[in-house]
Amino acid sequence: MDLHFGDSKPTDEERAAVDALLGPPESSWEGADRCDADLRWARGGREARDRRDLLLPGLHAINDRVGWISAGALDYLCRRLTVPPAEAYGVATFYAMFSVTPRPATVLHVCTDLACTAAGASALCAGAEEKLGADVHVERGPCLGLCERAPAALAIRAGETVRTAVAAPATVATAVLAATAPDSAPQEPPAASAVPQAGQEGLVLLRRVGVVDPASLDDYRAHGGYTALRRAFALGPAGVIREVTDSGLVGRGGAAFPTGRKWQATASHPDRPHHLVCNADESEPGTFKDRVLLEGDPYALVEAMTVAAYAIGAHRGFVYVRGEYPRATRRLRHAIGQARARGFLGDDVLGQGFAFDIEIRRGAGAYICGEETALFNSIEGYRGEPRSKPPFPVEKGLFGKPTAENNVETLVNVLPILTMGAPAYAAIGTAKSTGPKLFCVSGSVARPGVYELPFGATLGELLRLAGVREDLRAVLLGGAAGGFVRPDELGIPLTFEGTAQAGTTLGSGVVMAFDGTVPLPRLLLRIAQFFRDESCGQCVPCRVGTVRQEEALHRIVARTGAGAADDIALLREVGRAMRDASICGLGQTAWNAVESAIDRLGAYR
């Protein structure tokens, strides 16, 4: 790429894409034609710098219109926002979904992660490349969040109106059709198709998926929608936080931090304003529960965010949605618009004198942005690299202000807490892990999908619901950052304390089953490749350690016994270094799955 930004000019199409987002430039300092007034003073610099958080949406606007980001387009966006081009280039190259080199307007993203690899993603990629030729760019990439329908492919065609199509489960023929004729590709099945329990009695979090029209606010209200928000207004902010605290709700993203404590710390901080951020960037391989909630019950998230904002005193909220979730983004955008039009968002929510609104920010393919501080940096227009703690987000989070960050599942749990009451909610599950939990089951099962069970159900009970195959070889809990367990360990209770006692982790609820047809060494190598690709490179233990881990696995993938002993010892040493010294959870957990496969499954013996 030509890095002489000042010598490159945007095309009319690229300029139009940026102007559609930011409005027309007001002076030549921002890219308009020069006039006499511009020679006397510079206008708009401070205001433009205050809009740095529009850098990521600006990059999306260019990429969506043209299919890639040229030096001229990047330079024009930088002039509009007063962002140094070198910094913007660093941001643009950080994300897998962007390209700063020319490529076709249509990109076919083919998932090559764990579930899709086990389902034949390699053959799918090779076949698609052969059929499509140079007119479509085939991108081998990480998990698309469609694990229940593996193997999966997502086609994105740039233009004035972006067109997308999903092929899942994909064949070469359906993937080619999605890429060459996205408007003619078969429609995706409804969200309820990913919920084998849809419509069953007793569901709490999934009870509306497949029952209500996800586009209809009236249908949502007819099935109990906005009852929780009205009770929140009756309780007051302190009362809401007390209910959430008494319920025992902890974060469902894997860290299991008490939600009530996080909200209380944010609400009590004197610095203003406060912010609320919903992390819908579930990028853990094997995770797709948030996608199902967004597609099947989007108003629940809008209501839950409004409750959370009221409790912590926030008037502005952000939802950071995976760039690989076009349908979920469309559904959520429609729900926010309808809620705003009907008075459930805006300057006076339900006539209660409380102002709150929600903005959607799209991710662009970076697993590390699931870490809360990396997500803040991404929203603010910087590279999505984690920040050192302290200070913690409840003190200095988004834009340096107190921030509460929760994922979709955590927030949606707040609604039943308020409608049924904290004691009734806490009675579900166990004393230390309360409430219902969503599990993403995929791999070698007859009925993959999202399952809702109370905490305390065993792994075996969940797998029997999903129809596990008789020749089960291993189960991966928690995704790539989790750990493997053996078929004789299916009695493990699915709670945070139960999995920890068993020497593994529950994580965000990933359960991937593998039978004897799946080559375990290839899966471990794919996990190592995933962490190598997704490391942000900020800290040495992770930047170097993930590469060394992959190199060692390449060397021993065809060897067993004594021939692999030295490399296994090296893996342990590198793994300990990453776990002890990495800045964030990515490096700290990059060794978990490989370690568990060696110790519990006897891999490479």
LUMKE-37868 format. One line per 8 residues: number of its first residue (from 1); their letters; for each residue y, x, z of C-alpha. Coordinates in steps of 0.02 Angstrom, whole numbers, plus 32768, in hexadecimal, padded with zeros to 4 digits. Example, Ala and Ser with C-alpha at 12.3 -4.5 7.8 and 13.67 -1.06 7.14 Angstrom:
<vonus>
1	as	7F1F 8267 8186; 7FCB 82AC 8165
</vonus>
This chain:
<vonus>
1	mdlhfgds	8000 8000 8000; 80B0 803A 7FD7; 8102 805A 807F; 81B2 806C 8037; 81DF 7FBE 8072; 8296 7FC6 8041; 8268 7FE9 7F8B; 81F5 7F52 7F7F
9	kptdeera	8233 7EA4 7F57; 81E1 7DFF 7F81; 81AD 7D8B 7EF6; 81FD 7CDF 7EEC; 815B 7C96 7F30; 8159 7D0B 7FC5; 8210 7CEB 7FEA; 81F2 7C2F 7FE2
17	avdallgp	8161 7C3C 805C; 81CC 7C96 80DE; 8263 7C25 80C2; 81F7 7B8A 80D8; 81D2 7BC7 8188; 8278 7C15 81BB; 82F3 7BB6 814E; 8362 7C08 80CB
25	pesswega	83B5 7CAD 80FB; 846A 7C9E 8135; 84A7 7D4A 8102; 8478 7DE2 809B; 8442 7E33 813D; 83B2 7DB8 813B; 838F 7DC5 8082; 840E 7D4E 8031
33	drcdadlr	8484 7D82 7FA6; 8510 7DF0 7FE4; 85BE 7DA7 7FFE; 8665 7DF1 8038; 864E 7DB2 80E9; 85AD 7E14 80FA; 860E 7EB5 80E0; 8678 7E92 817B
41	warggrea	85F6 7E63 81FC; 853B 7E4F 8217; 8500 7DA2 8244; 8461 7D61 828E; 8417 7E00 82D8; 8408 7DC4 838B; 83CD 7D18 8358; 834D 7D64 82E2
49	rdrrdlll	8309 7DD8 8368; 82F3 7D41 83D9; 827E 7CFA 8353; 8207 7D8E 8354; 817E 7D15 8389; 8185 7CCC 82D9; 8140 7D6E 828F; 808B 7D33 8296
57	pglhaind	80B4 7C88 824B; 8119 7CE4 81C6; 8085 7D52 8199; 8019 7CB6 818E; 809A 7C64 811C; 8094 7CF5 80A1; 7FD8 7D09 80A9; 7FBE 7C4E 8094
65	rvgwisag	802F 7C47 7FFB; 7FF7 7CE4 7F9F; 7F53 7D1A 7FED; 7F91 7DC4 8028; 802F 7E15 8070; 808E 7E8A 7FFD; 810B 7F0F 8033; 8199 7EA9 7FE9
73	aldylcrr	8166 7E0B 8046; 8152 7E6A 80E9; 81FB 7EBD 80D3; 824F 7E14 80B4; 81FE 7DC8 814E; 8236 7E5E 81B4; 82EA 7E4A 8178; 82E6 7D93 81A9
81	ltvppaea	82A8 7DB9 8258; 82F8 7E65 8272; 824D 7EB1 8293; 822F 7F68 8266; 81BD 7F6B 81CC; 8149 7FEB 821A; 812C 7F77 82AE; 810D 7EE2 823D
89	ygvatfya	8093 7F49 81D6; 8036 7F73 8276; 802C 7EBA 829F; 7FF5 7E85 81F0; 7F69 7F06 81EB; 7F2C 7ED5 8299; 7EE0 7E30 825F; 7E43 7E1F 81F6
97	mfsvtprp	7E7E 7D85 8197; 7F16 7DDE 814D; 7F16 7E5E 80C1; 7FA1 7ED7 8093; 7F4B 7F08 7FF1; 7F3C 7E98 7F59; 7EA9 7E20 7F56; 7E7E 7D7B 7F00
105	atvlhvct	7ECF 7CDA 7F3C; 7E25 7C9A 7F75; 7DC9 7CEE 8003; 7D1A 7CBD 8037; 7CFE 7CEC 80ED; 7C43 7CFC 810F; 7C0C 7D09 81C3; 7B99 7D9D 81E1
113	dlactaag	7B91 7D8B 829E; 7AF8 7D6B 830A; 7AC3 7CB9 82E2; 7AEF 7CCA 822A; 7A9D 7D75 821B; 79FE 7D2A 8261; 7A0D 7C9B 81E3; 7A1D 7D0B 8149
121	asalcaga	7AD6 7D36 8139; 7AB3 7DDA 80E0; 7A5B 7D86 804E; 7AE4 7D02 8049; 7B6B 7D88 8038; 7B0E 7DE5 7FB1; 7AED 7D47 7F4D; 7BA0 7D09 7F5C
129	eeklgadv	7BE8 7DB0 7F24; 7B77 7DB3 7E8D; 7BA5 7D02 7E57; 7C60 7D08 7E7C; 7C8E 7DB1 7E34; 7D41 7DF0 7E42; 7D97 7D46 7E43; 7D6D 7D27 7EF9
137	hvergpcl	7D73 7DA4 7F86; 7CD8 7D98 7FF4; 7D01 7DCE 80A5; 7C73 7DF7 811C; 7CB8 7DC8 81C5; 7C97 7D9C 8279; 7C66 7CF2 82C0; 7CB6 7C59 826F
145	glcerapa	7C8C 7BE8 8301; 7C0E 7B85 8299; 7B72 7BC9 82ED; 7B1B 7B20 82F7; 7B1B 7B1D 8238; 7AF2 7BD4 8212; 7B05 7C2A 819B; 7BBB 7BFC 8181
153	alairage	7C45 7C21 8103; 7CFC 7BF1 80FE; 7D5E 7BF2 805B; 7E1C 7BFE 8060; 7E81 7BEC 7FBF; 7F38 7C20 7FCD; 7FC2 7BBD 7F7B; 8054 7B4B 7F9E
161	tvrtavaa	7FD2 7ADD 7FF2; 7F45 7B41 8042; 7E9A 7AFC 801C; 7E03 7B1E 8087; 7D4C 7AF3 807E; 7CBB 7B14 80F3; 7C07 7B30 80BD; 7B92 7B25 8151
169	patvatav	7B02 7B35 814F; 7B2C 7B95 80B2; 7AC4 7BC1 801C; 7B01 7C2F 7F90; 7B22 7B93 7F29; 7B87 7B37 7FAF; 7BEA 7BD4 7FDC; 7C17 7BEF 7F25
177	laatapds	7C4B 7B38 7F14; 7CBA 7B45 7FAF; 7D0E 7BE0 7F67; 7D24 7BA5 7EB3; 7D48 7AED 7ED0; 7D7B 7AD0 7F85; 7DB8 7A1F 7F61; 7D0D 79F1 7F1B
185	apqeppaa	7CA6 7A40 7FA5; 7C48 79C7 8018; 7CAB 7990 80B0; 7C80 79DA 8157; 7C15 796C 81C7; 7C70 7918 8258; 7C86 7975 82FB; 7C03 7907 834B
193	savpqagq	7B7E 7957 82DD; 7B90 79F2 834B; 7B70 7989 83E8; 7AB9 7956 83F4; 7AE3 78F0 8490; 7B71 7890 843A; 7B7D 77DC 8479; 7B09 77F6 850E
201	eglvllrr	7B34 77AD 85B8; 7B70 7822 8640; 7BD1 789C 85D5; 7C79 78D1 861D; 7CCB 7951 85A9; 7C74 7918 850A; 7C74 785D 8529; 7CF6 7837 84A2
209	vgvvdpas	7CB2 78AC 841B; 7C63 783E 8397; 7CA1 77A1 83EE; 7D5C 77A3 83CC; 7DBB 77C2 832C; 7E04 7871 8348; 7E9D 7840 82E0; 7EC7 77A3 8343
217	lddyrahg	7F32 77AB 83DF; 7F12 76F1 83FE; 7E56 770C 83F9; 7E69 779E 8472; 7ECD 7732 84EB; 7E4E 76A4 84DB; 7DC9 771C 851C; 7E28 7755 85B6
225	gytalrra	7EA7 77C7 8567; 7F46 77EE 85C9; 7F00 77A4 866A; 7EFE 7854 86B3; 7FB2 7877 8683; 7FED 77D6 86D6; 7F90 7805 8775; 7FDE 78B3 876C
233	falgpagv	808C 7866 876C; 805A 77FC 8802; 8019 7894 8862; 80A8 790A 8838; 8095 79C2 8806; 805A 79FC 88B1; 7FDD 796E 88BA; 7F94 799B 8810
241	irevtdsg	7F7E 7A50 8842; 7F2C 7A19 88E4; 7EAF 79AB 8887; 7E84 7A37 880D; 7E70 7AB2 889D; 7E02 7A3C 8903; 7D95 7A1A 886C; 7D5E 7AD0 8866
249	lvgrggaa	7D84 7ADE 87AC; 7D7B 7B90 876C; 7DA2 7BD5 86C0; 7D20 7BAF 863D; 7D48 7C44 85CE; 7CD9 7CBC 862F; 7D4A 7D05 86B6; 7D2E 7C6E 872B
257	fptgrkwq	7DD7 7C80 8782; 7E07 7BE7 87ED; 7E79 7B7B 8783; 7ED6 7B30 8817; 7F05 7BDC 8859; 7F47 7C0F 87AD; 7FB0 7B71 879F; 7FF3 7B81 8850
265	atashpdr	8027 7C36 8835; 8081 7C08 8795; 80D5 7B6C 87DC; 8114 7BC7 8877; 8160 7C5B 881B; 821F 7C53 8822; 823B 7C9F 8777; 825D 7C22 86ED
273	phhlvcna	822B 7BE0 8671; 8171 7BCA 868A; 80FA 7BC6 85F6; 8051 7B78 85D3; 7FDA 7BC6 8556; 7F36 7B7B 851A; 7EBE 7BFD 84D8; 7E60 7BAA 8448
281	desepgtf	7E34 7C51 83F9; 7D7C 7C4B 8428; 7D3C 7CE1 83C8; 7CA3 7D0D 842E; 7C0E 7D0D 83B6; 7BAB 7C6E 83D7; 7C3C 7C0B 8420; 7C77 7B6A 83CE
289	kdrvlleg	7C94 7AEB 845B; 7D51 7AF1 8452; 7D48 7AD0 8396; 7CE0 7A34 83B6; 7D5B 79F4 8438; 7DF0 7A14 83C7; 7D9D 79BF 8333; 7D4F 792F 8392
297	dpyalvea	7DC9 790A 8420; 7E71 7960 83FE; 7EDB 78E8 8465; 7E7B 791D 8500; 7EC2 79CC 84F1; 7F72 798A 84D2; 7F66 791F 856F; 7F18 79A9 85D7
305	mtvaayai	7F9F 7A25 85A5; 8024 79A6 85D4; 7FD4 7992 8680; 7FCB 7A4F 8697; 807F 7A68 8660; 80BA 79E1 86D9; 805C 7A36 8767; 80A2 7AE5 8749
313	gahrgfvy	8151 7AB1 8712; 8144 7AE6 865C; 81A4 7A91 85D1; 815B 7AF3 8541; 80A5 7B0D 8516; 8048 7B70 8492; 7F9B 7B55 8449; 7F56 7BF2 83FA
321	vrgeypra	7ED2 7BB4 837F; 7E57 7C1F 831F; 7E8C 7C3E 826D; 7DD9 7C17 8239; 7DE9 7B63 8278; 7E4C 7B07 81F0; 7E09 7A5A 8218; 7E24 7A6E 82D2
329	trrlrhai	7ED6 7AA7 82B0; 7EF8 7A10 8241; 7EB1 7997 82C1; 7F16 79E4 834F; 7FB6 79E8 82E9; 7FA2 792F 82C1; 7F7F 7905 8378; 8019 7963 83B3
337	gqarargf	8084 790B 8331; 8044 785F 8361; 805B 7883 841B; 810D 78BD 83FB; 8136 7824 8392; 80F2 77AE 8418; 814B 77FE 84AD; 80B7 785B 84F6
345	lgddvlgq	810E 78FF 84CD; 81C7 7926 84C0; 8263 791D 852B; 822A 788C 8599; 816C 7880 85A4; 813A 77CC 85CB; 81E9 77AB 860E; 81C9 781C 86A5
353	gfafdiei	825A 7893 8686; 81E3 7922 8661; 81FC 7986 85C0; 816A 79DE 856D; 8138 7A0B 84BD; 80AD 7A70 846B; 80B1 7AF1 83E0; 8019 7B2A 837E
361	rrgagayi	8004 7BE2 8356; 7F79 7C17 82E2; 7F14 7CB3 8302; 7EE2 7D1F 8270; 7E3A 7D6A 829C; 7E42 7DD9 8337; 7DC0 7DC5 83C1; 7E2C 7E27 843A
369	cgeetalf	7EAE 7D9C 8437; 7E38 7D38 84A4; 7E75 7DA8 8531; 7F0B 7D4F 857B; 7F8B 7DDB 8575; 7F57 7E0D 84C5; 7F71 7D57 8496; 8020 7D5D 84E0
377	nsiegyrg	804A 7DF7 8479; 8009 7DA1 83DE; 8075 7D07 83FA; 810C 7D75 841A; 80F7 7DCB 8371; 80A7 7E6F 83A8; 7FFB 7EB9 838F; 7F7C 7E59 83F5
385	eprskppf	7F58 7EE4 8470; 7F35 7EC1 8529; 7FB7 7EEC 85AC; 7F93 7F4C 864A; 7F8C 7EE3 86E9; 7FE9 7ECE 875C; 805D 7E77 8740; 7FED 7DE1 8724
393	pvekglfg	8017 7D53 86AD; 8044 7CDD 873A; 80D4 7D57 875E; 80FD 7D9D 86B2; 809F 7D4E 8624; 80DC 7D07 857F; 818C 7D45 8557; 818B 7D9B 8601
401	kptaennv	818A 7CF6 8660; 810A 7CA7 86D7; 807D 7C61 866D; 7FDE 7BFF 868A; 7F5A 7C1F 8605; 7EBB 7BB6 85F7; 7E3D 7B96 856F; 7E18 7AED 8521
409	etlvnvlp	7D7F 7AC3 8589; 7DD6 7AEF 862D; 7E6B 7A80 8606; 7E02 79EC 85CD; 7DA7 79F3 8675; 7E4B 79C6 86CB; 7E45 7915 8685; 7DA6 78DB 86E0
417	iltmgapa	7DE1 7933 877D; 7E78 78C0 8782; 7E20 7823 8748; 7D86 782F 87BA; 7DD7 7892 8847; 7DB6 7941 8885; 7D26 7914 88FC; 7CC4 78B8 8876
425	yaaigtak	7CDF 7945 87FA; 7CAC 79CA 8879; 7C0B 7969 889B; 7BD3 7994 87E9; 7B7D 7A3C 87DA; 7B68 7AB2 886D; 7BD3 7AE2 8902; 7C15 7B7F 88AC
433	stgpklfc	7C11 7B44 87F7; 7C55 7A93 87F2; 7C61 7A16 8766; 7C12 7A09 86BA; 7C01 7A9D 8643; 7BF7 7AA8 8586; 7B74 7B19 8539; 7B6F 7B54 8484
441	vsgsvarp	7AB8 7B5E 8451; 7A88 7BAE 83AC; 7A04 7C1B 835C; 794B 7BF3 8361; 7956 7B3F 839E; 7937 7A99 8349; 79DA 7A45 8381; 7A68 7AC4 838D
449	gvyelpfg	7B10 7A87 83CA; 7B81 7A6E 8460; 7B2A 7A2A 84FB; 7B78 79E9 859B; 7B17 7A04 863C; 7B49 7A0D 86F2; 7B50 7ABC 8738; 7AA8 7AE4 8787
457	atlgellr	7A38 7AAC 86F9; 79C0 7B35 86C7; 79BC 7B96 8625; 7912 7B4C 8600; 7951 7A9A 8614; 79DE 7ABC 8599; 796B 7B0E 8519; 78EF 7A7E 8524
465	lagvredl	797C 7A06 84FA; 79A5 7A72 8463; 78EF 7A7E 842C; 78C7 7B34 8448; 783B 7B7E 83DE; 7798 7BB7 8429; 77A5 7C6C 83F1; 7847 7C8A 8450
473	ravllgga	7866 7D45 8461; 7910 7D51 84B7; 79A9 7CEE 84E9; 7A59 7D34 84E3; 7ACB 7CEB 8569; 7B88 7CFD 855B; 7B91 7D38 84A6; 7BAC 7DEB 846D
481	aggfvrpd	7BFE 7E13 8515; 7B6C 7DC6 8574; 7AB8 7DF9 8591; 7A07 7DD6 8558; 7982 7D82 85C4; 78C6 7D76 85A9; 7861 7CD8 8584; 7817 7CE2 8634
489	elgipltf	78C6 7CD3 8680; 78EF 7C22 8648; 78F9 7BE9 86FD; 79A4 7C3C 870E; 7A21 7BBA 874D; 7AB5 7BA8 86D9; 7B3D 7BCC 8758; 7BB2 7C5E 876D
497	egtaqagt	7B5B 7C94 880C; 7AAB 7C72 87CA; 7ABE 7CDC 872E; 7B13 7D67 8791; 7A82 7D69 880D; 7A0B 7D76 8779; 7A6A 7E0E 8739; 7ABA 7DBA 86A3
505	tlgsgvvm	7B54 7D51 867E; 7B7D 7C9F 864F; 7C1A 7CD0 85F0; 7C68 7C43 858F; 7BC3 7BE5 857E; 7B6F 7C37 84E7; 7AB2 7C21 84DE; 7A62 7C70 8445
513	afdgtvpl	79A5 7C67 8433; 7943 7CE1 83C7; 788E 7CD2 8393; 7818 7D58 8356; 7859 7D54 82A4; 7901 7D9D 82D8; 7907 7E5C 82DB; 7954 7E89 8382
521	prlllria	7990 7F39 8350; 79F5 7EEE 82C1; 7A47 7E73 833A; 7A77 7EFE 83B2; 7AC0 7F63 8324; 7B26 7ECB 82EE; 7B68 7EB8 83A0; 7B9D 7F6E 83A0
529	qffrdesc	7BF2 7F5A 82F7; 7C4C 7EC1 8338; 7C98 7F1E 83CB; 7CC5 7FB4 8360; 7D22 7F42 82E7; 7D76 7ED9 836D; 7DB0 7F64 83E0; 7E6E 7F69 83D8
537	gqcvpcrv	7E68 8027 83ED; 7EEA 802C 8477; 7E7E 8087 84F8; 7E0C 811C 84D9; 7D70 80DF 8536; 7D62 8046 84C7; 7DA6 8092 8426; 7D2E 8124 842B
545	gtvrqeea	7CA1 80D6 848F; 7C83 8044 8418; 7C73 80BE 8387; 7BFC 8130 83E6; 7B93 8099 8419; 7B80 8063 8365; 7B57 8114 832B; 7ACE 8125 83AD
553	lhrivart	7A81 807E 837E; 7A81 80AF 82C7; 7A20 814D 82F4; 799D 80F7 835E; 7989 8056 82FC; 78EF 809E 82A4; 78AF 8102 8338; 7857 80D5 83DB
561	gagaaddi	7815 812A 8476; 7840 81E1 8496; 789C 81F1 83F2; 7921 8179 842D; 792C 81B4 84E2; 79C2 8228 84CA; 7A25 81A5 846F; 79FB 8120 84F1
569	allrevgr	7A3A 8197 8578; 7AD9 81AF 8513; 7AEC 80F3 8502; 7AE3 80DF 85BE; 7B65 8165 85DB; 7BDC 811D 8559; 7BBD 806D 859C; 7BEB 809F 864D
577	amrdasic	7C8A 80F4 8611; 7CC0 805A 85B0; 7C98 7FE6 8641; 7CF5 804F 86C1; 7D8E 8087 865F; 7DB9 8009 85D6; 7E5B 7FA9 85E8; 7E14 7EFC 85C4
585	glgqtawn	7D74 7E98 85C1; 7D46 7EC7 850E; 7D21 7F7B 8537; 7CDF 7F50 85E4; 7C59 7EDD 859A; 7C32 7F32 84F4; 7B97 7F85 853C; 7B50 7EEC 8597
593	avesaidr	7AE1 7EA2 8510; 7A9A 7F49 84D9; 7A77 7F7C 858C; 7A1E 7ED8 85B1; 79B5 7EE7 8513; 797C 7F95 8544; 795A 7F6C 85FB; 791B 7EB8 85F3
601	lgayr	78CB 7EAE 8547; 788D 7F60 8533; 78ED 7F7B 8492; 78C9 8022 843C; 782E 8047 84A2
</vonus>
